Amino acid sequence: MRGRGELREEGSRPAEADETSTGSGGESGGAKPRRRPHRIRWAAIGLVLALLLPLLATQIALRLNYTGPIAEGTGATTRHRDAIWLGHAWVDGRKSDADITALARRLRTTGIRDLYVHAGPLEHDGTLPASAHPRAGHLITAVHRELPGVRVQAWLGDVLATEGPDGMRLERPATRAAVVRSARQVLDAGFDGVHFDLEPVHSGDRHYLDLLGTLHGLTGARHAVLSVASHQIDPLPGLHAVAGVVTGHPKWWSQAFFGQVARRVDQIAVMSYDTMQQWRSTYGGYVAQQTSLALEVTPPTTDLLMGLPFFHENRFGHRGAAETVPAAVRGVRLGLTRTDVDRQRFGVALYVDFAATEADWRAYRRDWVG
């Protein structure tokens, strides 16, 4: 999700030469050139190597992490606990009954049990306009009829004011109370659960943990699901802190904080895309590592889902040719095989329906559903 940076090597400035003077005896004298440019040049080379060698070692390690055996049979395939993020068109009137029927036909033979339907966004003060999802009831009724057992969760999110002046401020009790009221609002509308995607949440944010604790009390009392989209976990211990100092954007969570979040929800979906990887092999190796790290700290009572990139972009942090569904699924299966192949509360989450291609769906079915 989102080091980066570009190193620009600057050339050294030529040494200044002293003018030559002629003495009375006809001897000429001159200043010996200073050797500072060589020291600067070697220092620059040393800096480049200091930055590139760890990066190269990391890429080699990720490539190796993409190799190895995968559990045979059904050991590393769907447990029928998968999910998909659906866009706002499903609840604002743009999707027809025919669209819902087509969606149901597509999902029947997959492992998908949860639909995260965009029903927001939340306002910065935590409130949710009543007009945000006018056709939610119609969708929920149709899904329950066409896909018995599939749950429809309200996907709510907002930008947090953790890295800029604008956004939601979770440190304000009134804001957290409003978010809880918004969750109650969508449950009253008939949703089977609430899925939160608040970003960026910095590792260790106690206000976020407090909010999840209160929300879980609400959803538990209503026999509803509380799920969250999570940041990735530190590939190296403490990397989030280093990234925060260098870039102002910590990006990752510590593994310990991830575990704290996972213990406060029913379902946690790792946004295991936007990884800055440039090759399928290193991206798949990265997903394998993320899967293992998440499995190690997610309690057995919480559903752990790994995100699959059902979208195709080329921008900073995401290379479409590298972050593919086949690479992600192989990474997920490798991590599951190595860490906890018998875990049942596990799945993948597909992001996002409106950007998915038929090739994405085929790869998901072939490599994960089986």
C-alpha positions as CSV (number, residue, x, y, z in Angstrom):
1,M,0.0,0.0,0.0
2,R,1.9,3.2,-0.3
3,G,11.4,2.7,0.3
4,R,10.4,4.8,-2.2
5,G,12.5,7.6,-3.4
6,E,14.9,8.5,-6.1
7,L,18.5,9.0,-5.5
8,R,20.1,11.6,-7.7
9,E,23.9,11.4,-7.8
10,E,25.4,14.9,-8.0
11,G,28.7,15.4,-9.7
12,S,31.6,16.9,-7.8
13,R,32.8,20.4,-8.4
14,P,36.3,20.7,-10.1
15,A,38.9,22.0,-7.8
16,E,39.9,25.6,-8.3
17,A,43.4,26.0,-9.8
18,D,45.8,28.6,-8.4
19,E,47.3,31.0,-10.9
20,T,50.9,30.2,-11.9
21,S,53.5,32.8,-10.8
22,T,57.0,33.3,-12.2
23,G,59.8,34.0,-9.7
24,S,62.9,36.1,-10.2
25,G,65.0,33.0,-10.9
26,G,62.7,31.9,-13.7
27,E,61.2,29.1,-11.6
28,S,57.5,28.6,-12.0
29,G,55.3,27.6,-9.0
30,G,51.8,26.2,-8.7
31,A,49.4,24.9,-6.1
32,K,48.9,21.2,-5.9
33,P,45.3,20.2,-6.8
34,R,43.2,19.3,-3.8
35,R,41.8,15.8,-3.6
36,R,38.4,16.7,-2.2
37,P,36.6,15.8,-5.5
38,H,37.8,12.2,-5.2
39,R,36.5,12.0,-1.6
40,I,33.2,13.4,-2.6
41,R,32.9,11.0,-5.5
42,W,33.7,8.0,-3.4
43,A,31.3,9.2,-0.7
44,A,28.6,9.4,-3.3
45,I,29.3,5.9,-4.6
46,G,29.3,4.6,-1.0
47,L,25.9,6.2,-0.4
48,V,24.5,4.7,-3.6
49,L,25.7,1.2,-2.6
50,A,24.4,1.7,0.9
51,L,21.0,2.3,-0.5
52,L,20.9,-0.2,-3.4
53,L,22.5,-3.2,-1.7
54,P,19.7,-3.6,0.9
55,L,17.1,-3.0,-1.8
56,L,18.7,-5.7,-4.0
57,A,18.9,-8.1,-1.0
58,T,15.2,-7.5,-0.3
59,Q,14.2,-8.2,-3.9
60,I,16.2,-11.4,-3.9
61,A,14.6,-12.5,-0.7
62,L,11.1,-11.8,-2.0
63,R,11.8,-13.7,-5.2
64,L,13.0,-16.7,-3.2
65,N,9.9,-16.4,-1.0
66,Y,7.8,-17.0,-4.2
67,T,9.3,-20.5,-4.6
68,G,8.5,-23.7,-2.9
69,P,5.7,-26.3,-2.7
70,I,2.1,-25.6,-2.1
71,A,-0.2,-27.9,-0.1
72,E,-1.9,-30.4,-2.3
73,G,-5.6,-31.0,-2.7
74,T,-7.9,-28.6,-0.8
75,G,-5.2,-27.6,1.7
76,A,-4.6,-24.1,0.2
77,T,-7.8,-23.3,-1.6
78,T,-11.0,-21.5,-0.8
79,R,-12.8,-22.1,2.5
80,H,-15.9,-20.4,1.1
81,R,-15.2,-17.3,3.3
82,D,-14.1,-15.0,0.5
83,A,-15.4,-11.4,0.0
84,I,-15.6,-8.8,-2.7
85,W,-15.7,-5.0,-2.6
86,L,-18.7,-3.6,-4.6
87,G,-19.0,0.0,-5.8
88,H,-21.6,2.5,-4.9
89,A,-23.7,1.9,-8.0
90,W,-25.3,-1.1,-6.3
91,V,-27.1,1.1,-3.8
92,D,-27.7,4.4,-5.5
93,G,-30.0,3.2,-8.3
94,R,-27.6,2.8,-11.2
95,K,-27.7,-1.1,-11.0
96,S,-30.9,-2.8,-12.2
97,D,-32.5,-6.1,-11.2
98,A,-30.9,-7.6,-14.2
99,D,-27.5,-6.6,-12.9
100,I,-28.2,-8.2,-9.5
101,T,-29.3,-11.4,-11.2
102,A,-26.0,-11.4,-13.3
103,L,-24.0,-10.8,-10.2
104,A,-25.7,-13.6,-8.4
105,R,-25.0,-15.9,-11.3
106,R,-21.3,-15.0,-11.3
107,L,-20.9,-15.5,-7.5
108,R,-22.8,-18.8,-7.1
109,T,-19.9,-21.0,-8.0
110,T,-17.3,-19.1,-6.1
111,G,-16.1,-19.0,-2.5
112,I,-17.6,-15.6,-1.8
113,R,-19.7,-15.2,1.3
114,D,-19.4,-11.4,2.0
115,L,-20.2,-8.4,-0.1
116,Y,-18.7,-5.1,1.0
117,V,-21.1,-2.7,-0.6
118,H,-20.0,1.0,-0.6
119,A,-22.7,2.8,1.4
120,G,-20.9,5.9,2.4
121,P,-18.6,7.8,2.5
122,L,-18.8,9.1,6.0
123,E,-18.6,12.8,6.6
124,H,-15.5,14.0,8.4
125,D,-17.5,14.4,11.6
126,G,-18.5,10.7,11.5
127,T,-22.0,11.1,10.3
128,L,-23.6,9.4,7.4
129,P,-26.2,11.2,5.2
130,A,-29.5,9.3,5.1
131,S,-29.5,9.7,1.3
132,A,-26.2,7.9,0.8
133,H,-27.7,4.5,0.0
134,P,-31.4,4.8,-1.2
135,R,-31.6,1.4,-2.8
136,A,-29.8,-0.6,-0.1
137,G,-32.9,-2.4,1.0
138,H,-33.7,-3.6,-2.5
139,L,-30.2,-4.9,-3.0
140,I,-30.1,-6.7,0.4
141,T,-33.5,-8.4,-0.2
142,A,-32.4,-9.5,-3.7
143,V,-29.1,-10.9,-2.5
144,H,-30.7,-12.8,0.3
145,R,-33.1,-14.3,-2.2
146,E,-30.7,-15.1,-4.9
147,L,-27.7,-16.1,-2.8
148,P,-28.8,-17.6,0.5
149,G,-26.0,-17.4,3.1
150,V,-24.2,-14.5,1.5
151,R,-23.9,-11.5,3.8
152,V,-24.2,-7.8,2.6
153,Q,-22.0,-5.5,4.6
154,A,-22.1,-1.7,4.5
155,W,-18.7,-0.4,3.4
156,L,-18.0,2.9,5.2
157,G,-14.9,4.9,5.0
158,D,-13.2,8.3,5.1
159,V,-9.8,9.9,5.0
160,L,-8.3,10.5,8.4
161,A,-6.5,13.7,9.4
162,T,-3.4,11.8,10.4
163,E,-1.1,13.2,7.7
164,G,-2.8,16.5,6.7
165,P,-5.2,19.2,8.0
166,D,-8.3,17.7,6.5
167,G,-10.2,14.6,7.3
168,M,-11.8,12.7,10.2
169,R,-10.3,13.1,13.6
170,L,-10.7,10.0,15.7
171,E,-9.1,11.6,18.7
172,R,-12.4,13.5,19.2
173,P,-14.9,11.5,21.3
174,A,-17.8,13.2,19.5
175,T,-16.5,11.9,16.1
176,R,-16.1,8.4,17.4
177,A,-19.7,8.5,18.8
178,A,-21.0,9.7,15.5
179,V,-19.3,6.8,13.7
180,V,-21.0,4.4,16.0
181,R,-24.3,6.0,15.3
182,S,-23.6,5.7,11.6
183,A,-22.9,2.0,12.1
184,R,-26.3,1.6,13.9
185,Q,-27.9,3.5,11.0
186,V,-26.8,1.0,8.4
187,L,-27.7,-2.0,10.6
188,D,-31.2,-0.5,11.0
189,A,-31.3,-0.3,7.2
190,G,-30.9,-4.1,7.0
191,F,-27.2,-4.6,6.3
192,D,-25.7,-7.8,7.8
193,G,-22.6,-6.0,9.0
194,V,-20.4,-3.0,8.8
195,H,-17.0,-2.9,6.9
196,F,-14.8,0.0,7.8
197,D,-12.0,1.4,5.6
198,L,-10.5,4.4,7.4
199,E,-7.1,5.5,6.0
200,P,-4.4,6.2,6.9
201,V,-4.5,4.7,10.4
202,H,-1.1,4.9,12.0
203,S,0.3,1.9,13.8
204,G,-0.5,2.1,17.5
205,D,-3.5,4.5,17.2
206,R,-5.3,3.9,20.4
207,H,-8.3,6.0,19.3
208,Y,-8.9,3.6,16.4
209,L,-8.7,0.6,18.8
210,D,-11.2,2.3,21.2
211,L,-13.6,2.9,18.3
212,L,-13.3,-0.8,17.2
213,G,-14.0,-1.9,20.8
214,T,-17.2,0.1,20.9
215,L,-18.3,-0.9,17.5
216,H,-17.8,-4.6,18.3
217,G,-20.1,-4.2,21.3
218,L,-22.8,-2.8,19.0
219,T,-22.4,-5.4,16.2
220,G,-22.2,-8.3,18.7
221,A,-25.5,-7.2,20.3
222,R,-27.1,-7.1,16.9
223,H,-25.6,-10.5,15.8
224,A,-24.0,-8.5,12.9
225,V,-20.5,-8.6,11.5
226,L,-17.8,-6.1,12.1
227,S,-15.0,-6.1,9.6
228,V,-12.1,-3.7,8.6
229,A,-9.7,-3.2,5.7
230,S,-6.2,-3.2,7.2
231,H,-2.9,-1.7,6.2
232,Q,0.0,-4.1,5.4
233,I,2.3,-5.4,8.1
234,D,6.0,-4.3,8.5
235,P,8.0,-6.4,6.1
236,L,10.9,-5.6,8.5
237,P,10.5,-4.9,12.2
238,G,10.0,-1.2,12.8
239,L,9.8,-0.2,9.1
240,H,6.6,1.8,9.7
241,A,8.5,4.1,12.1
242,V,11.4,4.6,9.6
243,A,9.0,5.3,6.8
244,G,7.1,7.8,9.0
245,V,10.3,9.7,9.7
246,V,11.6,9.7,6.1
247,T,8.4,10.2,4.2
248,G,5.7,11.3,6.7
249,H,3.6,8.3,5.7
250,P,4.3,5.2,7.9
251,K,2.3,3.0,5.4
252,W,2.7,-0.3,7.4
253,W,1.4,-1.4,10.7
254,S,3.5,-3.3,13.3
255,Q,2.6,-6.9,13.5
256,A,1.6,-6.4,17.2
257,F,-0.8,-3.6,16.2
258,F,-2.3,-5.7,13.5
259,G,-3.0,-8.4,16.1
260,Q,-4.6,-5.8,18.4
261,V,-7.0,-4.8,15.6
262,A,-7.7,-8.4,14.6
263,R,-8.8,-9.2,18.1
264,R,-11.4,-6.5,18.1
265,V,-13.2,-7.5,14.9
266,D,-14.9,-10.5,13.3
267,Q,-13.1,-10.1,10.0
268,I,-10.0,-8.3,8.8
269,A,-9.1,-7.9,5.2
270,V,-5.5,-7.0,4.3
271,M,-5.1,-4.5,1.5
272,S,-2.3,-6.6,0.0
273,Y,-1.8,-4.5,-3.1
274,D,-0.2,-1.1,-3.9
275,T,3.1,-2.7,-2.8
276,M,5.6,-0.8,-5.0
277,Q,6.8,-4.2,-6.4
278,Q,7.9,-4.2,-10.1
279,W,7.8,-7.9,-10.9
280,R,5.2,-10.7,-10.4
281,S,7.6,-12.9,-8.6
282,T,8.6,-10.3,-6.0
283,Y,5.0,-9.2,-5.6
284,G,3.9,-12.8,-5.0
285,G,6.7,-13.3,-2.5
286,Y,5.6,-10.1,-0.7
287,V,2.0,-11.4,-0.5
288,A,3.3,-14.8,0.8
289,Q,5.2,-12.9,3.6
290,Q,2.2,-10.7,4.4
291,T,0.0,-13.8,4.6
292,S,2.4,-15.5,7.1
293,L,2.8,-12.4,9.2
294,A,-1.0,-11.9,9.4
295,L,-1.7,-15.6,10.2
296,E,0.8,-15.5,13.1
297,V,-1.2,-12.9,15.0
298,T,-4.8,-13.2,13.9
299,P,-6.8,-15.1,16.5
300,P,-8.6,-18.3,15.4
301,T,-12.0,-16.6,16.1
302,T,-11.4,-13.9,13.4
303,D,-11.7,-14.3,9.7
304,L,-8.5,-13.3,7.9
305,L,-8.8,-12.3,4.3
306,M,-6.0,-11.4,1.9
307,G,-6.7,-8.8,-0.8
308,L,-6.5,-9.7,-4.5
309,P,-5.9,-6.9,-7.0
310,F,-9.0,-6.9,-9.3
311,F,-7.9,-3.6,-10.8
312,H,-5.4,-2.5,-13.4
313,E,-3.5,0.7,-13.0
314,N,0.0,2.0,-13.5
315,R,0.9,4.7,-10.9
316,F,3.4,5.3,-8.1
317,G,3.2,2.3,-5.8
318,H,1.2,0.0,-8.2
319,R,2.4,-1.7,-11.4
320,G,-0.5,-3.5,-13.0
321,A,1.8,-6.0,-14.8
322,A,3.3,-7.1,-11.5
323,E,0.3,-7.0,-9.2
324,T,-1.8,-9.7,-10.8
325,V,-4.4,-12.1,-9.5
326,P,-2.3,-15.3,-10.3
327,A,0.8,-13.9,-8.5
328,A,-1.3,-12.8,-5.5
329,V,-3.1,-16.2,-5.2
330,R,0.1,-18.1,-5.4
331,G,1.6,-15.9,-2.7
332,V,-1.5,-16.5,-0.5
333,R,-1.3,-20.2,-1.0
334,L,2.5,-20.3,-0.2
335,G,2.0,-18.3,3.0
336,L,-1.0,-20.4,4.1
337,T,1.0,-23.7,3.3
338,R,4.0,-22.5,5.4
339,T,2.2,-21.0,8.3
340,D,-1.3,-22.5,9.1
341,V,-2.6,-24.7,6.2
342,D,-5.4,-26.1,8.4
343,R,-6.9,-22.7,9.3
344,Q,-10.5,-22.6,8.4
345,R,-11.3,-18.9,9.1
346,F,-9.4,-17.7,6.1
347,G,-10.1,-16.4,2.6
348,V,-9.3,-13.8,0.0
349,A,-11.0,-10.4,-0.8
350,L,-11.4,-9.1,-4.3
351,Y,-10.9,-5.4,-5.0
352,V,-12.9,-4.2,-6.8
353,D,-16.0,-5.3,-8.9
354,F,-16.2,-2.4,-11.3
355,A,-12.5,-2.7,-12.4
356,A,-12.3,-6.5,-12.7
357,T,-11.7,-8.2,-16.0
358,E,-12.9,-11.7,-17.1
359,A,-9.2,-12.7,-16.8
360,D,-9.2,-11.8,-13.1
361,W,-12.3,-13.9,-12.5
362,R,-10.9,-16.8,-14.4
363,A,-7.6,-16.7,-12.4
364,Y,-9.5,-16.5,-9.1
365,R,-11.6,-19.5,-10.0
366,R,-8.8,-21.5,-11.5
367,D,-6.1,-20.9,-8.9
368,W,-8.1,-20.4,-5.7
369,V,-11.6,-21.9,-6.0
370,G,-10.4,-24.9,-7.9
